[in-house]
Structures are given as structure tokens and as C-alpha cells.
Amino acid sequence: MQDTFIQAYPKLLKPSVAVAGLWLAHGDEPLLSQWLIDALRPHWRTQNYAIKRIELISVKSWQEVLSELGSQSLFDDASALIVTGNHKPDKTVIAELERFAVEAQTGAHSHSLLWLTPKQDKRAQSGKWFAPFAQYGHVIDCNLYNEQQRQQLLQIQAQQFGLRLSREAWQLLMSHTEHHLLSAYQTLWRLSYLFAPQLVAKNEEAIQQTEPSTQLPNNIALDIKDLQAALVSDAQFSVFDLSDAMLAGNSTQVAKIMFQLKATDEPTTLVLWAISKDMRQIMQLMDGQDPQALGIWRSKQGLYQQACRRQSTAQTAEWPALLYKCDQAIKGLVRQPAWELLLQAALELSGKRLFAMR
């Protein structure tokens, strides 16, 4: 069975879903793959699945996948494997996957295998490796092909957050986030925290005024004025914005965001996490590691490569010591203020060195 993500995702949010068998999700939008996992995970847990991940580093890795599916835990009813990597199975493995899928359909076992791959074109989908998933399993196209699909998915996420936006508010949100799926999702996430007290109060009032069997309101309506006020009053910047500015080499924006984060009491540990994550991934990329293997989203790989070109191995060799000093300052083990060191590290990553490191 083959579905687009917009067709499959709402079905997976329902209370009871059969998850045994083969699942293949292909696409170049990492956020959709993550949403798919998030939708399947509650079903796996409810049905007492042991959830594991396996990365395909070669064709031989499929033997590890088959071995894992063949094992049975004493404490779990079945296994759910999340497989990543683009190494296609050989003829022997294809036959085993087909047998696995058929047995799942007949109820012989309850194991589940979800394989996440890049987008597969029509030629790839005609390959023999694709057949077991298409004929006996579930194939989900995790790509967005138009703006309507993007907004449909964001509306589902807004409902999950307890929000209901007017048509004008949606237009403002999409314009504000430049029609970028991740940015729009992050904005909805922030709005859910901003309006959470109102939603709680609304539900508490409904509890007092309605019968116990009456369905309570599960979202709060926002019009364009609410959204405009929220976008202004919200913190405006997050550690995700800091990451983008650092990777782009925009030192002026980095300083602006850092001052904003400090003024809004963003946890210093969270800021250090964002800086250290990007620093370590840049060092790994400069060592020749593959960006996809590091979990870097395709939409951000260009920014990371741009950041790598600004640095030298001599400069990045000093980063671990700087990060350690930041951690010490956060814990109060050194006298220098933590925010000063964090700013130094953020600017260092953006290519702007303030001081020679000792």
C-alpha cells in the first residue's frame, strides 16, 4: 500500500493502528520522517514493542536487521526497528523481507520494521527491493509537493498544540516563517507555550459549566491580532535561530540573539548545548564524516559546509577547551561570567574571533 504523508499521517494519530510488518518512508524532508516516528511510537509502546535503531553502513548490515527481527525478548512482545541508510537489500534479503511481511499479515508475528530513505524516484520504485514494501507493507511518500499540503500538516500540528488559527493568522504565520516548514512548526510550538495558561483556564471553566460527559474545548482560537501580538511579545529568538546565525557567519545577528537570550533568561545550559552541538558537527565534517550519517538535515547541510570553509583545523582544535571553560563558568567554577564565554564561543563559530585562546 502506498500513501502520501498527508494521507497516512492523520490515520496514524488515531487510537488503534496495526503496526506490524514492513514500513518504508522515503523523502527529503527530515521533519516529516520524525513526525512519522513520533506518530508510530505510541502504538509501539502501547503494544509493548522493544524500539531499536539500526544504521545501514553497508549491504551486509541487513543481516543485522534480519537477526534482530528474528530474536524475541523475554520482556517485550515484539521488536520495532527504525532503519536508516540507503543501502538496498540484495536478492536473499529481499526474499526474507517478503516472507517477513507475509507472516506479519497472517499474524505469525508482530514485529515492525520502518526503513527511512531519501526520496525514491519512479525508476527506483520499480526495483525488486521496493516490491515487498509496496505489495505487502506500507510505503509513505514523505515529500511536500505544494503549499496546501504544508499548511494542512501545520494545521494538524496546531491542533496537537491546542491552537486554532484564523485564515488571516495562517497567512501571517506562513509569511513570517517564509513558508519554511520547520520555522512554522517552531513558531506554533512557541505559541502553544505562550497561550497555554489561557487554554488551561478555558478548560477549567468548561469543567465547571458542563456535564462530565460533555467534550471539553481542546484548542484556543487565534486571530491575526493575537498572532501579531504574540510574535512581538514572544522571545523572538531561540537557540535554533542562534544556530542558523552562527552557521551562516552572521556575527552581528549572533550577538543580537545572544543578548536577547540573556535578557529573556534562556537557560545557559541550553545555549551551550546548541553551540557545542554545532561545533562538534563541524569538527566531524572537517574530519571527513558524512553529514547525513551525522543526522544533519539536508536543508542545513549547505550552512554547515559554509561554516567549515571559514575554519581551520588549528582553530577547531581549540574549541573543546573553550566549551569546557563555558561549562565550568555555568557551574560557577571559574570567575568569568558564563554569558561572556558563551558569546565568545558563538562568535568563534561564526568566524569572528574576539580573543586569542590560551
Disulfide bonds with the S-S distance in Angstrom:
none
